Amino acid sequence: MGVYSARHTSSSSRNLMFKPDEFPGPHTKHLFASLLRLFTNSPLPLLIRNTSGYYSHVESRSILDIRKSLESHQGFQHKRDPVTREAAVAIVLRDTFNLIEILFIKRAKKTGDPWSGDMAFPGGHKENFDRSLAHTAMRETFEETGLQLDHEELIGSLSEQQAIPRRHRTTLLIAPYVFSIKKDFNFVPNNEVDEVVWVPLESMLNGSIHTKEKRSVGTGESSFDGYRASSEHFIWGLTYRTLQTLFSVIKPGYTSPKN
């Protein structure tokens, strides 16, 4: 499984970069794609840099399927009351040679933050000046990672999630929005983000990296389902629950993995 990670203090010069246009002809390009899959099944960091004439400028069949599934999905919205708080997150997809990946951030460790150090989607609280929750997701993604999303890249939304950090129910509702990007980008994480990480969708969807791990909750420990993307990246909690919603929409008959 390949996981590409950009740290807050890292230099883009450390990225491993392939240039597909250095491989002329269909046979060598197929060979390049095979080698790419070999690398993306290894723990090496990987960044695929866009080059003209090789990347397709249309959505892949897989992304189109996901878009169609989302278009026919009617997400659940919670009732609001005077104490309800709203937030939104961006589930950003990219397709690299038919390998779909999902963007995550690793939150910086911060005292008082219930999600300190956790893996998450970029996002945050809705501000009064936000035109919509989708705009909140886009604005927060830009602030946290430097990635500028636009409405043309928005392909759907999912049911709202109620935030329950460490099993403590809150009045915060989180709206997930799904985006598909094709552009090449060097992330610039802000001080709220320790890392920006790409994880292959299929490794989570097929359950191959699913596991149960113990996490501190209150004064004790409990076991939680999650995805172990690497030794430093465990996806669990609210982000894991949101992924289960996404997978149930894009894969008919999907059931959550259990150990």
Secondary structure, DSSP 8 states (H G I E B T S, - for coil): ---EEEETT--GGGS-EE-GGGS-SHHHHHHHHHHHHHHHTSSS--EE---TTTS-SS--HHHHHHHHHHHT---------TT-EEEEEEEEEEEETTEEEEEEEEE---TT-TTTT-EE-SEEE--TT-SSHHHHHHHHHHHHH-----GGGEEEE---EE--GGG---SEEEEEEEEEE-S-------TTEEEEEEEEHHHHHT-TTEEEEEEEETTEEEEEEEEEEETTEEEEHHHHHHHHHHHHHHSTT------
